[in-house]
């Protein structure tokens, strides 16, 4: 029997924030880590318009995904991607983190599928993201899902020093 649980989270406690800060340290390279992660997670979890998905193995957080209505994050991101639209009917996948040792088990895919199901309940049927290219994540997603569309590559996304592809899809995400 699997001990993996995926849940939609609303609200937070300090223990969860500490676990998410630890997850970031292990899941992201230093140049992509958030400067004030506790504040980022608290704000993301407090906003009821966001979709926060947590994956746990027993009590340990092994994955996290933050989906934000694109209209709510557009102003912050348009500097980095001027072609990105202000679409209040689209969910933007802002953060996907999975422990490196769990990635081979398609944990990121499970997080995306969960956020898509929740987005549809909220009448959001489109999604977007800036997917890393150096890790192969963007190509993996494009090969896996029939309806995901590559629109453009941003050479230095969010000043991380590496490119990311801007992808759009519907929340149905049919696999190829």
Backbone as JSON Lines, residues from 0, in Angstrom:
{"i":0,"aa":"X","n":[0.83,-1.19,0.0],"ca":[0.0,0.0,0.0],"c":[0.87,1.25,0.0]}
{"i":1,"aa":"X","n":[0.54,2.18,-0.89],"ca":[1.33,3.39,-1.03],"c":[1.13,4.32,0.16]}
{"i":2,"aa":"X","n":[2.2,4.95,0.57],"ca":[2.12,5.93,1.65],"c":[2.08,7.35,1.09]}
{"i":3,"aa":"X","n":[2.01,7.5,-0.24],"ca":[2.0,8.81,-0.88],"c":[0.59,9.38,-0.84]}
{"i":4,"aa":"X","n":[0.48,10.61,-0.36],"ca":[-0.8,11.32,-0.3],"c":[-0.62,12.67,-0.99]}
{"i":5,"aa":"X","n":[-1.62,13.02,-1.81],"ca":[-1.63,14.32,-2.47],"c":[-2.87,15.05,-2.0]}
{"i":6,"aa":"X","n":[-2.69,16.3,-1.6],"ca":[-3.83,17.05,-1.1],"c":[-3.76,18.52,-1.52]}
{"i":7,"aa":"X","n":[-4.94,19.1,-1.65],"ca":[-5.06,20.54,-1.87],"c":[-5.05,21.18,-0.49]}
{"i":8,"aa":"X","n":[-4.2,22.16,-0.31],"ca":[-4.03,22.8,0.99],"c":[-4.58,24.22,0.95]}
{"i":9,"aa":"X","n":[-5.29,24.6,1.98],"ca":[-5.68,25.99,2.2],"c":[-5.24,26.33,3.61]}
{"i":10,"aa":"X","n":[-4.56,27.42,3.76],"ca":[-4.02,27.79,5.06],"c":[-2.7,27.08,5.31]}
{"i":11,"aa":"X","n":[-2.11,27.36,6.45],"ca":[-0.81,26.77,6.76],"c":[-0.55,26.85,8.25]}
{"i":12,"aa":"X","n":[0.47,26.11,8.66],"ca":[1.04,26.26,10.0],"c":[2.55,26.38,9.82]}
{"i":13,"aa":"X","n":[3.22,26.73,10.87],"ca":[4.67,26.98,10.77],"c":[5.45,25.71,10.41]}
{"i":14,"aa":"X","n":[4.94,24.56,10.84],"ca":[5.61,23.3,10.5],"c":[5.6,23.08,8.99]}
{"i":15,"aa":"X","n":[4.45,23.33,8.35],"ca":[4.37,23.18,6.9],"c":[5.3,24.16,6.19]}
{"i":16,"aa":"X","n":[5.34,25.39,6.65],"ca":[6.24,26.39,6.04],"c":[7.68,25.91,6.15]}
{"i":17,"aa":"X","n":[8.08,25.41,7.29],"ca":[9.46,24.92,7.49],"c":[9.74,23.75,6.54]}
{"i":18,"aa":"X","n":[8.76,22.86,6.35],"ca":[8.95,21.73,5.43],"c":[9.09,22.22,3.98]}
{"i":19,"aa":"X","n":[8.32,23.23,3.6],"ca":[8.42,23.75,2.24],"c":[9.75,24.47,2.0]}
{"i":20,"aa":"X","n":[10.24,25.17,3.0],"ca":[11.55,25.82,2.89],"c":[12.63,24.76,2.71]}
{"i":21,"aa":"X","n":[12.54,23.67,3.47],"ca":[13.5,22.55,3.32],"c":[13.39,21.91,1.94]}
{"i":22,"aa":"X","n":[12.17,21.72,1.47],"ca":[11.96,21.15,0.15],"c":[12.63,21.99,-0.92]}
{"i":23,"aa":"X","n":[12.47,23.31,-0.83],"ca":[13.09,24.18,-1.81],"c":[14.6,23.99,-1.86]}
{"i":24,"aa":"X","n":[15.23,23.88,-0.71],"ca":[16.7,23.72,-0.64],"c":[17.15,22.46,-1.37]}
{"i":25,"aa":"X","n":[16.33,21.41,-1.3],"ca":[16.7,20.13,-1.91],"c":[16.24,20.01,-3.35]}
{"i":26,"aa":"X","n":[15.15,20.69,-3.7],"ca":[14.53,20.5,-5.01],"c":[15.02,21.48,-6.08]}
{"i":27,"aa":"X","n":[15.5,22.63,-5.67],"ca":[15.9,23.65,-6.64],"c":[17.39,23.96,-6.54]}
{"i":28,"aa":"X","n":[18.02,24.25,-7.67],"ca":[19.42,24.68,-7.6],"c":[19.49,26.04,-6.9]}
{"i":29,"aa":"X","n":[20.63,26.35,-6.28],"ca":[20.74,27.6,-5.51],"c":[20.34,28.86,-6.28]}
{"i":30,"aa":"X","n":[20.67,28.93,-7.56],"ca":[20.37,30.14,-8.33],"c":[18.87,30.33,-8.59]}
{"i":31,"aa":"X","n":[18.06,29.32,-8.31],"ca":[16.62,29.42,-8.53],"c":[15.82,29.47,-7.22]}
{"i":32,"aa":"X","n":[16.52,29.46,-6.11],"ca":[15.81,29.46,-4.83],"c":[15.31,30.85,-4.49]}
{"i":33,"aa":"X","n":[14.15,30.9,-3.89],"ca":[13.51,32.14,-3.5],"c":[14.28,32.75,-2.34]}
{"i":34,"aa":"X","n":[14.5,34.06,-2.4],"ca":[15.28,34.74,-1.37],"c":[14.61,34.69,0.0]}
{"i":35,"aa":"X","n":[13.31,34.92,0.04],"ca":[12.56,34.86,1.3],"c":[11.48,33.78,1.16]}
{"i":36,"aa":"X","n":[11.88,32.52,1.24],"ca":[10.93,31.45,0.95],"c":[9.75,31.37,1.92]}
{"i":37,"aa":"X","n":[9.96,31.62,3.2],"ca":[8.86,31.51,4.16],"c":[7.75,32.5,3.79]}
{"i":38,"aa":"X","n":[8.12,33.72,3.42],"ca":[7.14,34.72,3.01],"c":[6.42,34.29,1.75]}
{"i":39,"aa":"X","n":[7.18,33.78,0.78],"ca":[6.58,33.31,-0.48],"c":[5.52,32.23,-0.21]}
{"i":40,"aa":"X","n":[5.87,31.23,0.59],"ca":[4.94,30.14,0.86],"c":[3.73,30.62,1.64]}
{"i":41,"aa":"X","n":[3.94,31.47,2.64],"ca":[2.81,31.98,3.43],"c":[1.83,32.74,2.53]}
{"i":42,"aa":"X","n":[2.37,33.62,1.69],"ca":[1.51,34.39,0.79],"c":[0.76,33.48,-0.18]}
{"i":43,"aa":"X","n":[1.47,32.5,-0.73],"ca":[0.84,31.57,-1.66],"c":[-0.26,30.74,-1.02]}
{"i":44,"aa":"X","n":[-0.03,30.31,0.2],"ca":[-1.0,29.47,0.9],"c":[-2.18,30.28,1.45]}
{"i":45,"aa":"X","n":[-1.97,31.54,1.75],"ca":[-3.05,32.37,2.29],"c":[-4.05,32.8,1.23]}
{"i":46,"aa":"X","n":[-3.62,32.95,0.0],"ca":[-4.5,33.45,-1.05],"c":[-5.44,32.34,-1.51]}
{"i":47,"aa":"X","n":[-6.71,32.49,-1.23],"ca":[-7.71,31.46,-1.55],"c":[-7.93,31.28,-3.05]}
{"i":48,"aa":"X","n":[-7.48,32.24,-3.86],"ca":[-7.58,32.08,-5.32],"c":[-6.53,31.12,-5.86]}
{"i":49,"aa":"X","n":[-5.46,30.92,-5.11],"ca":[-4.38,30.02,-5.53],"c":[-4.78,28.57,-5.29]}
{"i":50,"aa":"X","n":[-4.1,27.69,-6.01],"ca":[-4.24,26.25,-5.77],"c":[-2.89,25.74,-5.31]}
{"i":51,"aa":"X","n":[-2.85,25.26,-4.08],"ca":[-1.63,24.71,-3.49],"c":[-1.79,23.21,-3.35]}
{"i":52,"aa":"X","n":[-0.88,22.48,-3.97],"ca":[-0.92,21.02,-3.92],"c":[0.33,20.54,-3.19]}
{"i":53,"aa":"X","n":[0.1,19.73,-2.18],"ca":[1.2,19.16,-1.39],"c":[1.21,17.65,-1.59]}
{"i":54,"aa":"X","n":[2.39,17.08,-1.77],"ca":[2.54,15.63,-1.84],"c":[3.39,15.22,-0.63]}
{"i":55,"aa":"X","n":[2.88,14.23,0.09],"ca":[3.58,13.74,1.28],"c":[3.83,12.24,1.17]}
{"i":56,"aa":"X","n":[4.93,11.84,1.73],"ca":[5.2,10.43,1.96],"c":[5.16,10.29,3.48]}
{"i":57,"aa":"X","n":[4.07,9.74,3.96],"ca":[3.72,9.74,5.38],"c":[3.59,11.2,5.81]}
{"i":58,"aa":"X","n":[4.49,11.72,6.62],"ca":[4.36,13.12,7.07],"c":[5.38,14.04,6.41]}
{"i":59,"aa":"X","n":[6.25,13.48,5.59],"ca":[7.3,14.27,4.95],"c":[6.79,14.86,3.63]}
{"i":60,"aa":"X","n":[6.95,16.18,3.46],"ca":[6.58,16.82,2.2],"c":[7.64,16.49,1.16]}
{"i":61,"aa":"X","n":[7.22,15.87,0.05],"ca":[8.16,15.49,-1.01],"c":[7.88,16.23,-2.31]}
{"i":62,"aa":"X","n":[6.76,16.97,-2.36],"ca":[6.44,17.73,-3.56],"c":[5.46,18.85,-3.27]}
{"i":63,"aa":"X","n":[5.55,19.89,-4.08],"ca":[4.68,21.06,-3.91],"c":[4.46,21.7,-5.27]}
{"i":64,"aa":"X","n":[3.24,22.16,-5.49],"ca":[2.91,22.9,-6.7],"c":[2.02,24.07,-6.29]}
{"i":65,"aa":"X","n":[2.35,25.26,-6.81],"ca":[1.54,26.45,-6.6],"c":[1.0,26.9,-7.93]}
{"i":66,"aa":"X","n":[-0.32,26.91,-8.06],"ca":[-1.01,27.44,-9.23],"c":[-1.68,28.75,-8.86]}
{"i":67,"aa":"X","n":[-1.46,29.78,-9.68],"ca":[-1.99,31.12,-9.43],"c":[-2.79,31.55,-10.65]}
{"i":68,"aa":"X","n":[-4.0,32.07,-10.48],"ca":[-4.7,32.6,-11.65],"c":[-3.78,33.6,-12.38]}
{"i":69,"aa":"X","n":[-3.62,33.4,-13.69],"ca":[-2.63,34.18,-14.43],"c":[-2.87,35.69,-14.31]}
{"i":70,"aa":"X","n":[-4.12,36.09,-14.23],"ca":[-4.41,37.51,-14.06],"c":[-3.83,38.08,-12.77]}
{"i":71,"aa":"X","n":[-3.63,37.23,-11.76],"ca":[-3.09,37.68,-10.48],"c":[-1.57,37.76,-10.46]}
{"i":72,"aa":"X","n":[-0.9,37.11,-11.4],"ca":[0.56,37.09,-11.41],"c":[1.14,37.81,-12.62]}
{"i":73,"aa":"X","n":[0.26,38.22,-13.52],"ca":[0.67,38.84,-14.77],"c":[1.58,40.06,-14.57]}
{"i":74,"aa":"X","n":[1.19,40.96,-13.69],"ca":[1.97,42.19,-13.49],"c":[3.41,41.89,-13.06]}
{"i":75,"aa":"X","n":[3.58,40.9,-12.2],"ca":[4.92,40.54,-11.73],"c":[5.76,39.91,-12.84]}
{"i":76,"aa":"X","n":[5.13,39.12,-13.71],"ca":[5.88,38.34,-14.69],"c":[6.07,39.02,-16.05]}
{"i":77,"aa":"X","n":[5.27,40.02,-16.35],"ca":[5.34,40.59,-17.71],"c":[6.68,41.24,-18.02]}
{"i":78,"aa":"X","n":[7.41,41.68,-17.0],"ca":[8.76,42.2,-17.23],"c":[9.66,41.12,-17.84]}
{"i":79,"aa":"X","n":[9.49,39.9,-17.38],"ca":[10.33,38.79,-17.83],"c":[9.81,38.17,-19.13]}
{"i":80,"aa":"X","n":[8.52,38.28,-19.35],"ca":[7.9,37.73,-20.56],"c":[6.82,38.7,-21.05]}
{"i":81,"aa":"X","n":[7.24,39.73,-21.82],"ca":[6.29,40.75,-22.27],"c":[5.15,40.21,-23.14]}
{"i":82,"aa":"X","n":[5.33,39.04,-23.74],"ca":[4.28,38.47,-24.6],"c":[3.23,37.69,-23.81]}
{"i":83,"aa":"X","n":[3.48,37.5,-22.54],"ca":[2.53,36.76,-21.69],"c":[1.28,37.61,-21.52]}
{"i":84,"aa":"X","n":[0.13,36.99,-21.7],"ca":[-1.12,37.73,-21.6],"c":[-1.69,37.77,-20.21]}
{"i":85,"aa":"X","n":[-2.58,38.72,-20.0],"ca":[-3.3,38.86,-18.74],"c":[-4.62,38.1,-18.91]}
{"i":86,"aa":"X","n":[-4.6,36.81,-18.6],"ca":[-5.74,35.94,-18.86],"c":[-6.31,35.44,-17.54]}
{"i":87,"aa":"X","n":[-7.42,36.03,-17.07],"ca":[-7.99,35.63,-15.77],"c":[-8.6,34.22,-15.79]}
{"i":88,"aa":"X","n":[-8.74,33.62,-16.96],"ca":[-9.31,32.28,-17.06],"c":[-8.24,31.2,-17.19]}
{"i":89,"aa":"X","n":[-6.99,31.57,-17.0],"ca":[-5.87,30.64,-17.13],"c":[-5.16,30.51,-15.78]}
{"i":90,"aa":"X","n":[-4.79,29.3,-15.41],"ca":[-4.02,29.04,-14.2],"c":[-2.54,28.97,-14.58]}
{"i":91,"aa":"X","n":[-1.73,29.76,-13.9],"ca":[-0.28,29.77,-14.13],"c":[0.38,28.88,-13.09]}
{"i":92,"aa":"X","n":[1.16,27.91,-13.54],"ca":[1.9,27.03,-12.62],"c":[3.19,27.74,-12.24]}
{"i":93,"aa":"X","n":[3.17,28.35,-11.09],"ca":[4.26,29.22,-10.65],"c":[5.43,28.45,-10.08]}
{"i":94,"aa":"X","n":[5.15,27.39,-9.36],"ca":[6.21,26.66,-8.69],"c":[5.88,25.17,-8.68]}
{"i":95,"aa":"X","n":[6.81,24.38,-9.16],"ca":[6.69,22.92,-9.05],"c":[8.0,22.43,-8.46]}
{"i":96,"aa":"X","n":[7.92,21.81,-7.29],"ca":[9.11,21.3,-6.61],"c":[8.87,19.85,-6.22]}
{"i":97,"aa":"X","n":[9.83,19.02,-6.54],"ca":[9.79,17.61,-6.15],"c":[11.2,17.22,-5.72]}
{"i":98,"aa":"X","n":[11.29,16.47,-4.63],"ca":[12.6,15.99,-4.2],"c":[13.27,15.24,-5.35]}
{"i":99,"aa":"X","n":[14.55,15.45,-5.58],"ca":[15.23,14.79,-6.71],"c":[15.05,13.27,-6.72]}
{"i":100,"aa":"X","n":[15.09,12.63,-5.57],"ca":[14.98,11.17,-5.53],"c":[13.57,10.68,-5.85]}
{"i":101,"aa":"X","n":[12.59,11.57,-5.88],"ca":[11.21,11.21,-6.18],"c":[10.82,11.5,-7.63]}
{"i":102,"aa":"X","n":[11.66,12.19,-8.37],"ca":[11.3,12.6,-9.73],"c":[11.12,11.42,-10.67]}
{"i":103,"aa":"X","n":[11.9,10.39,-10.51],"ca":[11.79,9.24,-11.39],"c":[10.44,8.53,-11.25]}
{"i":104,"aa":"X","n":[9.74,8.81,-10.17],"ca":[8.43,8.21,-9.92],"c":[7.29,9.07,-10.47]}
{"i":105,"aa":"X","n":[7.61,10.02,-11.31],"ca":[6.63,10.9,-11.96],"c":[5.78,11.67,-10.96]}
{"i":106,"aa":"X","n":[6.41,12.12,-9.88],"ca":[5.68,12.87,-8.85],"c":[5.24,14.23,-9.37]}
{"i":107,"aa":"X","n":[6.06,14.88,-10.21],"ca":[5.67,16.17,-10.78],"c":[4.42,16.05,-11.64]}
{"i":108,"aa":"X","n":[4.34,14.97,-12.39],"ca":[3.16,14.7,-13.21],"c":[1.91,14.56,-12.34]}
{"i":109,"aa":"X","n":[2.02,13.85,-11.23],"ca":[0.89,13.68,-10.32],"c":[0.45,15.02,-9.72]}
{"i":110,"aa":"X","n":[1.4,15.88,-9.41],"ca":[1.05,17.21,-8.9],"c":[0.29,18.0,-9.96]}
{"i":111,"aa":"X","n":[0.76,17.95,-11.2],"ca":[0.09,18.68,-12.29],"c":[-1.32,18.15,-12.52]}
{"i":112,"aa":"X","n":[-1.47,16.84,-12.53],"ca":[-2.8,16.26,-12.72],"c":[-3.76,16.67,-11.6]}
{"i":113,"aa":"X","n":[-3.26,16.74,-10.39],"ca":[-4.09,17.15,-9.26],"c":[-4.49,18.61,-9.37]}
{"i":114,"aa":"X","n":[-3.55,19.48,-9.73],"ca":[-3.89,20.9,-9.85],"c":[-4.86,21.11,-11.0]}
{"i":115,"aa":"X","n":[-4.74,20.35,-12.06],"ca":[-5.66,20.48,-13.2],"c":[-7.09,20.11,-12.79]}
{"i":116,"aa":"X","n":[-7.24,19.03,-12.04],"ca":[-8.57,18.62,-11.59],"c":[-9.19,19.69,-10.7]}
{"i":117,"aa":"X","n":[-8.41,20.28,-9.82],"ca":[-8.92,21.34,-8.95],"c":[-9.22,22.6,-9.75]}
{"i":118,"aa":"X","n":[-8.39,22.92,-10.73],"ca":[-8.62,24.11,-11.57],"c":[-9.96,23.99,-12.28]}
{"i":119,"aa":"X","n":[-10.27,22.82,-12.79],"ca":[-11.54,22.63,-13.49],"c":[-12.73,22.84,-12.55]}
{"i":120,"aa":"X","n":[-12.59,22.44,-11.3],"ca":[-13.66,22.68,-10.32],"c":[-13.88,24.18,-10.12]}
{"i":121,"aa":"X","n":[-12.84,24.97,-10.37],"ca":[-12.91,26.42,-10.2],"c":[-13.16,27.13,-11.54]}
{"i":122,"aa":"X","n":[-13.54,26.37,-12.53],"ca":[-13.82,26.9,-13.87],"c":[-12.62,27.56,-14.55]}
{"i":123,"aa":"X","n":[-11.45,27.01,-14.29],"ca":[-10.23,27.4,-15.0],"c":[-9.85,26.22,-15.87]}
{"i":124,"aa":"X","n":[-9.98,26.38,-17.18],"ca":[-9.77,25.24,-18.09],"c":[-8.51,25.37,-18.95]}
{"i":125,"aa":"X","n":[-7.71,26.4,-18.67],"ca":[-6.45,26.6,-19.4],"c":[-5.33,26.77,-18.37]}
{"i":126,"aa":"X","n":[-4.14,26.36,-18.75],"ca":[-3.0,26.58,-17.87],"c":[-1.8,27.02,-18.67]}
{"i":127,"aa":"X","n":[-0.83,27.56,-17.94],"ca":[0.43,27.99,-18.55],"c":[1.55,27.82,-17.54]}
{"i":128,"aa":"X","n":[2.76,27.86,-18.04],"ca":[3.93,27.76,-17.17],"c":[5.17,28.16,-17.96]}
{"i":129,"aa":"X","n":[6.2,28.48,-17.24],"ca":[7.54,28.63,-17.81],"c":[8.32,27.41,-17.33]}
{"i":130,"aa":"X","n":[8.62,26.5,-18.25],"ca":[9.24,25.22,-17.9],"c":[10.74,25.24,-18.21]}
{"i":131,"aa":"X","n":[11.5,24.73,-17.3],"ca":[12.96,24.69,-17.48],"c":[13.32,23.81,-18.68]}
{"i":132,"aa":"X","n":[14.34,24.26,-19.4],"ca":[14.82,23.48,-20.54],"c":[16.08,22.69,-20.2]}
{"i":133,"aa":"X","n":[16.92,23.24,-19.33],"ca":[18.2,22.59,-19.0],"c":[18.02,21.21,-18.38]}
{"i":134,"aa":"X","n":[16.91,21.01,-17.72],"ca":[16.63,19.73,-17.05],"c":[15.85,18.77,-17.94]}
{"i":135,"aa":"X","n":[15.36,19.26,-19.08],"ca":[14.54,18.44,-19.95],"c":[13.06,18.45,-19.58]}
{"i":136,"aa":"X","n":[12.69,19.22,-18.57],"ca":[11.3,19.25,-18.1],"c":[10.35,19.73,-19.19]}
{"i":137,"aa":"X","n":[10.73,20.77,-19.9],"ca":[9.86,21.3,-20.96],"c":[9.62,20.25,-22.05]}
{"i":138,"aa":"X","n":[10.68,19.64,-22.53],"ca":[10.54,18.61,-23.58],"c":[9.73,17.42,-23.07]}
{"i":139,"aa":"X","n":[9.97,17.02,-21.84],"ca":[9.23,15.91,-21.25],"c":[7.73,16.2,-21.3]}
{"i":140,"aa":"X","n":[7.35,17.38,-20.85],"ca":[5.93,17.75,-20.84],"c":[5.36,17.82,-22.25]}
{"i":141,"aa":"X","n":[6.13,18.39,-23.18],"ca":[5.66,18.5,-24.56],"c":[5.49,17.13,-25.21]}
{"i":142,"aa":"X","n":[6.34,16.19,-24.87],"ca":[6.23,14.84,-25.42],"c":[5.13,14.03,-24.75]}
{"i":143,"aa":"X","n":[4.84,14.34,-23.49],"ca":[3.87,13.57,-22.73],"c":[2.42,13.97,-23.03]}
{"i":144,"aa":"X","n":[2.17,15.25,-23.16],"ca":[0.8,15.74,-23.3],"c":[0.52,16.19,-24.73]}
{"i":145,"aa":"X","n":[-0.57,15.66,-25.29],"ca":[-0.93,15.94,-26.68],"c":[-1.29,17.4,-26.91]}
{"i":146,"aa":"X","n":[-1.88,18.04,-25.92],"ca":[-2.39,19.39,-26.17],"c":[-1.52,20.51,-25.6]}
{"i":147,"aa":"X","n":[-0.33,20.2,-25.12],"ca":[0.53,21.26,-24.61],"c":[1.21,21.93,-25.79]}
{"i":148,"aa":"X","n":[1.25,23.26,-25.75],"ca":[1.82,24.01,-26.87],"c":[3.01,24.84,-26.39]}
{"i":149,"aa":"X","n":[4.11,24.73,-27.12],"ca":[5.27,25.58,-26.92],"c":[5.0,26.88,-27.66]}
{"i":150,"aa":"X","n":[5.09,28.02,-26.97],"ca":[4.89,29.3,-27.64],"c":[6.2,30.05,-27.86]}
{"i":151,"aa":"X","n":[7.11,29.98,-26.89],"ca":[8.37,30.71,-27.05],"c":[9.34,30.3,-25.94]}
{"i":152,"aa":"X","n":[10.61,30.66,-26.16],"ca":[11.63,30.43,-25.14],"c":[12.11,31.78,-24.63]}
{"i":153,"aa":"X","n":[12.24,31.89,-23.32],"ca":[12.78,33.07,-22.67],"c":[14.22,32.71,-22.27]}
{"i":154,"aa":"X","n":[15.18,33.43,-22.81],"ca":[16.59,33.05,-22.62],"c":[17.08,33.13,-21.18]}
{"i":155,"aa":"X","n":[16.65,34.12,-20.43],"ca":[17.12,34.27,-19.05],"c":[15.9,34.51,-18.17]}
{"i":156,"aa":"X","n":[15.1,33.46,-18.0],"ca":[13.86,33.58,-17.26],"c":[14.12,33.99,-15.81]}
{"i":157,"aa":"X","n":[13.46,35.05,-15.4],"ca":[13.47,35.54,-14.03],"c":[14.89,35.79,-13.51]}
{"i":158,"aa":"X","n":[15.79,36.07,-14.42],"ca":[17.2,36.33,-14.11],"c":[17.86,35.12,-13.44]}
{"i":159,"aa":"X","n":[17.38,33.91,-13.77],"ca":[17.95,32.68,-13.23],"c":[19.21,32.26,-13.97]}
{"i":160,"aa":"X","n":[19.47,32.88,-15.12],"ca":[20.64,32.51,-15.89],"c":[20.45,31.27,-16.74]}
{"i":161,"aa":"X","n":[19.22,30.86,-16.94],"ca":[18.94,29.72,-17.81],"c":[17.61,29.93,-18.52]}
{"i":162,"aa":"X","n":[17.46,29.29,-19.67],"ca":[16.22,29.48,-20.44],"c":[15.06,28.65,-19.89]}
{"i":163,"aa":"X","n":[13.87,29.16,-20.17],"ca":[12.62,28.45,-19.87],"c":[11.69,28.62,-21.05]}
{"i":164,"aa":"X","n":[10.92,27.59,-21.33],"ca":[9.92,27.65,-22.39],"c":[8.58,28.05,-21.81]}
{"i":165,"aa":"X","n":[7.89,28.95,-22.51],"ca":[6.53,29.28,-22.11],"c":[5.6,28.29,-22.81]}
{"i":166,"aa":"X","n":[4.84,27.55,-22.0],"ca":[3.93,26.52,-22.5],"c":[2.51,26.85,-22.09]}
{"i":167,"aa":"X","n":[1.57,26.49,-22.96],"ca":[0.15,26.62,-22.64],"c":[-0.54,25.3,-22.96]}
{"i":168,"aa":"X","n":[-1.63,25.03,-22.25],"ca":[-2.39,23.81,-22.45],"c":[-3.78,23.98,-21.88]}
{"i":169,"aa":"X","n":[-4.61,22.99,-22.12],"ca":[-5.88,22.93,-21.41],"c":[-5.68,22.07,-20.18]}
{"i":170,"aa":"X","n":[-6.58,22.19,-19.24],"ca":[-6.43,21.41,-18.0],"c":[-6.77,19.94,-18.2]}
{"i":171,"aa":"X","n":[-7.32,19.57,-19.36],"ca":[-7.61,18.15,-19.59],"c":[-6.34,17.34,-19.79]}
{"i":172,"aa":"X","n":[-5.3,17.93,-20.33],"ca":[-3.98,17.34,-20.48],"c":[-4.01,15.86,-20.89]}
{"i":173,"aa":"X","n":[-4.49,15.59,-22.06],"ca":[-4.5,14.22,-22.57],"c":[-3.08,13.77,-22.89]}
{"i":174,"aa":"X","n":[-2.71,12.59,-22.43],"ca":[-1.37,12.08,-22.71],"c":[-1.32,11.51,-24.12]}
{"i":175,"aa":"X","n":[-0.12,11.55,-24.7],"ca":[0.07,11.03,-26.06],"c":[0.27,9.55,-26.04]}
